[in-house]
Amino acid sequence: MSPARNGVRPFSAKTTAIDGLYVIEMKEVRDDRGTVREFYRESAFVEAGLPSLGPWLQINATESKHGVIRGLHGEDMYKLVAIVAGEAFGAYVDARPKSATYGAVVTARLVKGTQVLVPRGVCNGFQSVSRSATQYLYAFDQEWVVGMQGTAVSPVDPALGIVWPIPVGSGSAGLLSEKDAGLPPLAEAAPLERA
């Protein structure tokens, strides 16, 4: 995290090994009362060379128990994700067949004040690593609908090389949903098809 000056940490965005995926530090203002973080400021995003994303059409919050993995899902929408409470290990996979970074994997430690901008077709997943529940916030530029275009891959696909902090194995019932446990590896996943 960037150092704070006079209780203010500026907004910053860092590129990653996946084209269009950014790890972001929110602008943060601290004083004796606590902390204010800017979840989204259009002008800061545009000034940093990020896409203009507003207005958000859907915002979800999940609460996940220690060790739970959600994902890897790559719908046809931008996602801006952040932690509201707790801590998570984020994992992102470029599942866009025509992308120069197809197959690339990026992981990030997700704490309060850190965001990830996930482009269309890049799979997003995370594992709650807090002893207490982790609250994960998603902002979408499209409304999620059943059957929307996208790609989903197994979060335990060995070819991805993701080392989840809390191991997932045969005795890990409840850490993965039945749906996510049954997802195909990236090599067999149906690619995102744009209409």
C-alpha positions in Angstrom: 0.0 0.0 0.0 1.1 3.5 -0.7 2.1 5.6 2.3 -0.5 8.1 3.6 0.4 11.8 3.8 -1.4 13.8 6.4 -3.9 10.9 6.8 -4.6 10.8 3.0 -3.5 7.9 0.8 -4.0 8.8 -2.9 -5.8 6.7 -5.5 -3.4 4.4 -7.5 -3.8 1.7 -10.1 -1.3 -0.9 -11.1 -1.3 -3.0 -14.2 -1.0 -6.8 -13.9 0.0 -9.8 -16.1 -3.5 -9.9 -17.5 -4.4 -7.3 -20.1 -7.1 -4.9 -18.6 -6.9 -6.3 -15.0 -5.8 -3.7 -12.5 -5.1 -3.8 -8.7 -6.2 -0.5 -7.2 -5.6 1.3 -4.0 -8.6 3.4 -3.1 -8.2 7.0 -2.0 -8.3 6.8 1.7 -8.7 9.5 4.3 -8.0 8.7 8.0 -8.5 10.7 11.1 -9.2 10.0 14.8 -12.8 9.0 13.9 -11.8 6.3 11.5 -11.4 5.9 7.7 -13.3 7.0 4.5 -12.4 5.1 1.3 -13.6 6.2 -2.2 -15.0 3.0 -3.7 -15.5 4.7 -7.1 -14.7 8.2 -8.4 -15.2 8.5 -12.2 -12.6 11.3 -12.7 -9.9 9.3 -10.8 -10.5 6.3 -13.0 -10.4 8.3 -16.2 -7.3 10.3 -15.1 -5.5 7.0 -14.4 -6.3 5.7 -17.9 -8.9 3.2 -16.7 -12.2 2.7 -18.5 -15.2 4.9 -17.6 -17.5 2.4 -15.8 -20.5 4.3 -14.4 -23.3 3.9 -13.8 -23.1 0.6 -12.0 -26.2 -1.5 -12.8 -25.9 -4.0 -10.0 -23.9 -4.2 -6.7 -23.7 -7.4 -4.7 -22.1 -8.2 -1.4 -21.2 -11.8 -0.3 -20.3 -13.0 3.2 -18.1 -16.1 3.2 -16.9 -18.3 6.0 -13.2 -19.0 6.6 -11.8 -21.1 3.8 -14.7 -20.8 1.3 -13.8 -20.3 -2.3 -16.1 -18.6 -4.8 -15.4 -18.7 -8.5 -13.8 -18.7 -11.0 -16.4 -16.9 -13.1 -15.9 -14.6 -16.1 -19.1 -13.0 -17.3 -19.6 -10.5 -20.1 -19.3 -7.5 -17.8 -16.8 -5.4 -16.0 -16.5 -6.0 -12.2 -15.0 -3.8 -9.6 -14.4 -5.9 -6.5 -13.3 -5.0 -3.0 -13.3 -6.3 0.6 -15.6 -4.6 3.1 -14.7 -6.7 6.1 -12.1 -9.5 6.6 -9.5 -10.5 4.2 -9.4 -12.6 1.0 -7.0 -14.2 -1.5 -8.1 -13.1 -5.0 -7.4 -15.2 -8.1 -8.0 -14.0 -11.7 -7.7 -16.0 -14.9 -7.7 -14.6 -18.5 -10.2 -16.9 -20.2 -10.5 -14.7 -23.4 -9.2 -16.9 -26.2 -8.3 -13.9 -28.4 -6.4 -12.1 -25.6 -2.7 -11.7 -25.8 -2.6 -12.8 -22.1 -5.0 -15.8 -22.5 -4.3 -18.3 -19.7 -2.5 -15.9 -17.5 -3.2 -16.1 -13.8 -2.9 -13.2 -11.3 -3.4 -13.5 -7.5 -3.7 -10.7 -5.0 -4.1 -10.2 -1.3 -7.4 -8.4 -0.8 -7.7 -6.2 2.3 -9.8 -3.2 3.0 -8.7 -0.4 0.7 -7.6 -2.7 -2.2 -9.8 -3.2 -5.2 -9.4 -5.2 -8.4 -10.9 -4.1 -11.8 -11.8 -7.3 -13.7 -12.5 -6.9 -17.4 -15.1 -8.8 -19.4 -14.3 -12.5 -19.8 -11.6 -12.6 -17.1 -12.5 -15.1 -14.4 -12.8 -13.8 -10.9 -12.6 -15.8 -7.7 -11.5 -15.5 -4.1 -11.0 -17.4 -0.9 -11.9 -16.1 2.5 -8.8 -16.2 4.7 -10.2 -14.4 7.8 -11.1 -16.3 10.9 -14.3 -14.3 10.9 -16.5 -13.9 7.8 -15.2 -12.0 4.8 -17.5 -9.5 3.1 -16.7 -9.1 -0.6 -18.4 -6.3 -2.7 -18.9 -6.6 -6.4 -20.0 -3.7 -8.6 -21.1 -4.7 -12.2 -21.6 -2.5 -15.3 -24.3 -5.0 -16.4 -27.1 -6.8 -14.5 -26.4 -10.4 -14.0 -29.1 -12.7 -15.6 -29.4 -16.4 -15.8 -27.8 -17.7 -18.9 -25.7 -14.6 -19.6 -22.6 -15.0 -21.7 -19.5 -16.0 -19.8 -16.8 -18.5 -19.0 -16.4 -20.4 -15.7 -13.4 -22.6 -14.8 -12.5 -24.9 -12.0 -10.8 -23.0 -9.1 -8.8 -26.2 -8.5 -7.6 -26.8 -12.1 -4.0 -27.9 -11.5 -2.9 -26.3 -14.8 -3.7 -22.9 -13.4 -1.2 -23.3 -10.6 -3.3 -21.4 -8.0 -2.1 -22.2 -4.5 -5.0 -21.4 -2.3 -3.9 -20.4 1.2 -6.3 -22.8 2.8 -5.9 -26.1 1.0 -8.9 -27.6 -0.8 -9.0 -31.4 -0.9 -11.4 -34.3 -0.4 -12.1 -33.4 3.2 -13.0 -29.8 2.2 -16.8 -30.2 2.0 -18.5 -26.8 2.2 -15.5 -24.8 0.9 -16.7 -25.0 -2.7 -20.2 -24.9 -4.0 -21.4 -28.0 -5.9 -21.6 -25.8 -9.1 -18.0 -24.5 -8.7 -16.6 -28.0 -7.8 -18.0 -29.3 -11.1 -16.6 -26.6 -13.4 -14.3 -27.7 -16.2 -10.5 -26.9 -16.4 -9.6 -23.9 -18.5 -8.5 -26.1 -21.4 -12.1 -27.5 -21.6 -14.1 -24.4 -20.7 -16.4 -22.9 -23.3 -15.1 -19.5 -24.3 -16.9 -16.2 -23.8 -18.8 -15.4 -27.0 -19.9 -11.9 -27.6 -23.1 -11.3 -29.4 
